[in-house]
């Protein structure tokens, strides 16, 4: 089976343990909002713009595992892509770990097909992870933020708590058809928040997941290198 190999750092009991993980499946959970009526309204708004409504809610987009990266820069085709701050979960040796990532997406391709638009870009994730069982009881209190560097200015791009999304247990159960666990090595993006001021490209995106209960933060940033589009 094809897979990606990525290096992570597991943070537990004051220790940081580096691990190399084989990732067979990279899963982007979409339309994960906990407010079902608000999700439906947004689907209808996008439909008016020509973006097809999802066949299921939530929906799961499979992206090539090799798109996963912990690098501090990605290359994109043209200038119509942007990041999306998201919590991520990964099963490592039978145990679930939590981190932060960005579902970087090509917006020009999105009107043609959402799955296509997601496949076109790398999916940056921060290398550091927390044990999910340490944050499970206060998961909805975790704060997700995204910052974008636009015209030389760092602006708040997204902000909210994970209460806005369905629970990890529900998202995993729906993906594995009633099961309770991701397969070993699989990584799932958990959904995103609305962009403050609207979706737009930037030269750099920074993402963070704050745990206000245990007073700690996971963060990651990456530059966006625009490649010219010939023809």
Secondary structure, 3 states (H helix, E strand, C coil): CCCEEEEEEEEECCEEEEEEEEECCEEEEECCECCHHHHHHHHHHHHHCCCCCCCCCCEEEEECHHHEECCCEEEEECCCEECCEEEEEEEECCEEEEEEEECCEEHHHHCCCHHHHHHCCCEEECCEEEEHHHHHHHHHHCEEEEEEEECCEEEEEEEEEHHHECCHHHHHHHHCCCCCCCCCCCEEECCCCCCCCCCCCCCEEEEEEEECCCCEEEEEEEEEEEECCCC
